[in-house]
Amino acid sequence: MRIAFLVAPEGVEQVELTEPWKAASDAGHEPVLVSTESGEIQAFNHLDKGDTFPVDEVVGEASAGSFGALVLPGGVANPDFLRTDDKAVAFVKDFFDGGRPVAAICHAPWTLVEAGVVRGRVLTSWPSLRTDIENAGGTWVDEQVKICDHGSNQLVTSRKPDDLKAFCDAFVHVFAGEVG
């Protein structure tokens, strides 16, 4: 399955991109880096610049329908940028409207809040997003990984880089139709 990894031109937490990318690839999926601009994205290791990665598709030209699932890596700046881009927000919403599974870690649920897709959902995130999620009608839980199927699709969320193993295991199983 083709899996979209949606990230901003800069600010994605590198390990939250590379570890899920490897897990998807190792499971036989085709990860595709989607961003709001062509060229390369700049990843970060917390606040320090990390590596750059080539963009495969631009969100304004990509169709959610051409992907089987979506992964939203975190980093503070990454989802903050994405939630201000109408095309990125619409792209995310299309996965929910189409019933396709989505996985989001750390600060990435900010983009979900902006897309209006957390109402009635149970999810986790970096703790500072709790109020935003609750104000958007979601239920926030402090768990390593949360799989929610209270909606049109399955949603996998995790809190932080320390949860990456559980996050990757969960979304790989969900994307393969083995959970739910």
NORGI-V6417 format. One record per residue. N is the residue number from 0. RES is the residue in one small letter. SS is DSSP state (helix for helix, strand for strand, loop for the rest). PHI is phi in whole degrees, -180 to 180 (* if undefined). Layout:
n=N res=RES ss=SS phi=PHI
n=N res=RES ss=SS phi=PHI
This chain:
n=0 res=m ss=loop phi=*
n=1 res=r ss=strand phi=-81
n=2 res=i ss=strand phi=-120
n=3 res=a ss=strand phi=-80
n=4 res=f ss=strand phi=-111
n=5 res=l ss=strand phi=-93
n=6 res=v ss=strand phi=-141
n=7 res=a ss=loop phi=-78
n=8 res=p ss=loop phi=-58
n=9 res=e ss=strand phi=-153
n=10 res=g ss=strand phi=108
n=11 res=v ss=strand phi=-70
n=12 res=e ss=strand phi=-72
n=13 res=q ss=helix phi=-53
n=14 res=v ss=helix phi=-65
n=15 res=e ss=helix phi=-79
n=16 res=l ss=helix phi=-97
n=17 res=t ss=helix phi=-72
n=18 res=e ss=helix phi=-69
n=19 res=p ss=helix phi=-63
n=20 res=w ss=helix phi=-59
n=21 res=k ss=helix phi=-63
n=22 res=a ss=helix phi=-62
n=23 res=a ss=helix phi=-65
n=24 res=s ss=helix phi=-63
n=25 res=d ss=helix phi=-62
n=26 res=a ss=loop phi=-85
n=27 res=g ss=loop phi=92
n=28 res=h ss=loop phi=-89
n=29 res=e ss=strand phi=-108
n=30 res=p ss=strand phi=-74
n=31 res=v ss=strand phi=-129
n=32 res=l ss=strand phi=-84
n=33 res=v ss=strand phi=-114
n=34 res=s ss=strand phi=-141
n=35 res=t ss=loop phi=-84
n=36 res=e ss=loop phi=-138
n=37 res=s ss=loop phi=-78
n=38 res=g ss=loop phi=103
n=39 res=e ss=strand phi=-129
n=40 res=i ss=strand phi=-107
n=41 res=q ss=strand phi=-105
n=42 res=a ss=strand phi=-87
n=43 res=f ss=strand phi=-131
n=44 res=n ss=strand phi=-107
n=45 res=h ss=loop phi=61
n=46 res=l ss=loop phi=-104
n=47 res=d ss=strand phi=-99
n=48 res=k ss=strand phi=-61
n=49 res=g ss=strand phi=-110
n=50 res=d ss=strand phi=-87
n=51 res=t ss=strand phi=-107
n=52 res=f ss=strand phi=-137
n=53 res=p ss=strand phi=-75
n=54 res=v ss=loop phi=-80
n=55 res=d ss=loop phi=-89
n=56 res=e ss=strand phi=-143
n=57 res=v ss=strand phi=-98
n=58 res=v ss=loop phi=-56
n=59 res=g ss=loop phi=-69
n=60 res=e ss=loop phi=-109
n=61 res=a ss=loop phi=-88
n=62 res=s ss=loop phi=-114
n=63 res=a ss=helix phi=-58
n=64 res=g ss=helix phi=-65
n=65 res=s ss=helix phi=-89
n=66 res=f ss=loop phi=-123
n=67 res=g ss=loop phi=-89
n=68 res=a ss=strand phi=-162
n=69 res=l ss=strand phi=-132
n=70 res=v ss=strand phi=-117
n=71 res=l ss=strand phi=-116
n=72 res=p ss=loop phi=-70
n=73 res=g ss=loop phi=-99
n=74 res=g ss=loop phi=99
n=75 res=v ss=helix phi=-64
n=76 res=a ss=helix phi=-72
n=77 res=n ss=helix phi=-58
n=78 res=p ss=helix phi=-69
n=79 res=d ss=helix phi=-64
n=80 res=f ss=helix phi=-68
n=81 res=l ss=helix phi=-60
n=82 res=r ss=loop phi=-71
n=83 res=t ss=loop phi=-99
n=84 res=d ss=loop phi=-106
n=85 res=d ss=helix phi=-57
n=86 res=k ss=helix phi=-69
n=87 res=a ss=helix phi=-66
n=88 res=v ss=helix phi=-63
n=89 res=a ss=helix phi=-64
n=90 res=f ss=helix phi=-60
n=91 res=v ss=helix phi=-63
n=92 res=k ss=helix phi=-60
n=93 res=d ss=helix phi=-61
n=94 res=f ss=helix phi=-66
n=95 res=f ss=helix phi=-69
n=96 res=d ss=helix phi=-61
n=97 res=g ss=loop phi=-88
n=98 res=g ss=loop phi=73
n=99 res=r ss=loop phi=-91
n=100 res=p ss=strand phi=-68
n=101 res=v ss=strand phi=-133
n=102 res=a ss=strand phi=-125
n=103 res=a ss=strand phi=-139
n=104 res=i ss=strand phi=-127
n=105 res=c ss=loop phi=66
n=106 res=h ss=loop phi=-86
n=107 res=a ss=loop phi=-57
n=108 res=p ss=helix phi=-61
n=109 res=w ss=helix phi=-56
n=110 res=t ss=helix phi=-67
n=111 res=l ss=helix phi=-65
n=112 res=v ss=helix phi=-59
n=113 res=e ss=helix phi=-63
n=114 res=a ss=helix phi=-78
n=115 res=g ss=loop phi=71
n=116 res=v ss=loop phi=-116
n=117 res=v ss=loop phi=-100
n=118 res=r ss=loop phi=-57
n=119 res=g ss=loop phi=80
n=120 res=r ss=loop phi=-97
n=121 res=v ss=strand phi=-113
n=122 res=l ss=strand phi=-150
n=123 res=t ss=loop phi=-123
n=124 res=s ss=loop phi=-173
n=125 res=w ss=loop phi=-59
n=126 res=p ss=helix phi=-54
n=127 res=s ss=helix phi=-68
n=128 res=l ss=helix phi=-89
n=129 res=r ss=helix phi=-51
n=130 res=t ss=helix phi=-63
n=131 res=d ss=helix phi=-61
n=132 res=i ss=helix phi=-65
n=133 res=e ss=helix phi=-65
n=134 res=n ss=helix phi=-65
n=135 res=a ss=loop phi=-90
n=136 res=g ss=loop phi=94
n=137 res=g ss=loop phi=-93
n=138 res=t ss=strand phi=-110
n=139 res=w ss=strand phi=-96
n=140 res=v ss=loop phi=-128
n=141 res=d ss=loop phi=-97
n=142 res=e ss=loop phi=-134
n=143 res=q ss=loop phi=-58
n=144 res=v ss=strand phi=-148
n=145 res=k ss=strand phi=-131
n=146 res=i ss=strand phi=-108
n=147 res=c ss=strand phi=-117
n=148 res=d ss=loop phi=-120
n=149 res=h ss=loop phi=-86
n=150 res=g ss=loop phi=179
n=151 res=s ss=loop phi=-75
n=152 res=n ss=loop phi=-148
n=153 res=q ss=loop phi=-93
n=154 res=l ss=strand phi=-123
n=155 res=v ss=strand phi=-111
n=156 res=t ss=strand phi=-133
n=157 res=s ss=strand phi=-141
n=158 res=r ss=loop phi=-88
n=159 res=k ss=loop phi=-165
n=160 res=p ss=helix phi=-55
n=161 res=d ss=helix phi=-62
n=162 res=d ss=helix phi=-94
n=163 res=l ss=helix phi=-58
n=164 res=k ss=helix phi=-62
n=165 res=a ss=helix phi=-64
n=166 res=f ss=helix phi=-61
n=167 res=c ss=helix phi=-64
n=168 res=d ss=helix phi=-58
n=169 res=a ss=helix phi=-66
n=170 res=f ss=helix phi=-70
n=171 res=v ss=helix phi=-62
n=172 res=h ss=helix phi=-69
n=173 res=v ss=helix phi=-64
n=174 res=f ss=helix phi=-63
n=175 res=a ss=loop phi=-85
n=176 res=g ss=loop phi=77
n=177 res=e ss=loop phi=-93
n=178 res=v ss=loop phi=-130
n=179 res=g ss=loop phi=110
